[in-house]
Amino acid sequence: MRLPLPEALANGSAGKRLIWLGGLGAMATIGLLEWPVAVAVGAGTFVAERFARANSITRHGADAATTNRSAPADQE
């Protein structure tokens, strides 16, 4: 039997994120972390992922623009 997964979980990165945040919540629940610390770590992770994703998109866009240029006619 195979259960369908939402598309966001199928690629794997969302699943890892859920495990990470679930672990933070579990540690805060059992007292290994204080709630404010768990919230701060979760928020910091979210912000860092957003910046990394935006930076990756910017870099890949710039790389695509430079690799799509054709070679000068005299170098063919």
Phi, psi and omega per residue, in radians:
M1 nan 2.333 -3.122
R2 -2.173 2.227 3.132
L3 -1.626 2.398 3.092
P4 -1.261 2.461 3.099
L5 -1.873 2.567 2.996
P6 -1.043 2.629 -3.070
E7 -1.027 -0.582 -3.140
A8 -1.126 -0.555 -3.141
L9 -1.515 -0.341 -3.062
A10 -1.177 -0.527 -3.094
N11 -1.380 -0.207 3.043
G12 1.705 -0.617 -3.076
S13 -1.218 -0.621 3.116
A14 -1.208 -0.616 3.099
G15 -1.109 -0.733 3.097
K16 -1.117 -0.680 3.130
R17 -1.136 -0.725 3.114
L18 -1.120 -0.689 3.103
I19 -1.124 -0.751 3.134
W20 -1.059 -0.885 -3.111
L21 -1.191 -0.623 3.071
G22 -1.115 -0.691 3.089
G23 -1.120 -0.713 3.078
L24 -1.070 -0.788 3.126
G25 -1.098 -0.707 3.124
A26 -1.136 -0.749 3.127
M27 -1.141 -0.630 3.098
A28 -1.215 -0.639 -3.131
T29 -1.151 -0.743 -3.107
I30 -1.525 -0.031 3.006
G31 1.683 0.115 3.094
L32 -1.264 -0.490 3.066
L33 -2.239 2.573 2.995
E34 -1.353 2.617 -3.112
W35 -0.985 -0.765 3.133
P36 -1.079 -0.597 3.119
V37 -1.195 -0.775 3.131
A38 -1.084 -0.720 3.120
V39 -1.150 -0.736 3.139
A40 -1.124 -0.732 3.118
V41 -1.150 -0.759 3.113
G42 -1.086 -0.768 3.127
A43 -1.153 -0.716 3.110
G44 -1.107 -0.683 3.087
T45 -1.105 -0.770 3.133
F46 -1.057 -0.822 -3.128
V47 -1.133 -0.746 -3.139
A48 -1.108 -0.703 3.109
E49 -1.136 -0.693 3.134
R50 -1.121 -0.779 3.114
F51 -1.129 -0.717 3.130
A52 -1.130 -0.724 3.131
R53 -1.143 -0.758 3.128
A54 -1.125 -0.700 3.122
N55 -1.156 -0.699 3.122
S56 -1.124 -0.742 3.120
I57 -1.119 -0.738 3.128
T58 -1.102 -0.780 -3.128
R59 -1.144 -0.761 -3.125
H60 -1.168 -0.603 3.079
G61 -1.139 -0.731 3.126
A62 -1.198 -0.689 3.113
D63 -1.107 -0.727 3.141
A64 -1.136 -0.652 -3.138
A65 -1.177 -0.631 -3.119
T66 -1.385 -0.548 -3.119
T67 -1.424 -0.308 -3.140
N68 -1.481 -0.089 3.108
R69 -1.232 2.441 3.122
S70 -1.478 2.717 3.132
A71 -1.263 2.569 3.085
P72 -1.035 2.660 -3.059
A73 -1.091 -0.554 -3.094
D74 -1.333 -0.225 -3.139
Q75 -1.674 0.034 -3.100
E76 -1.342 nan nan
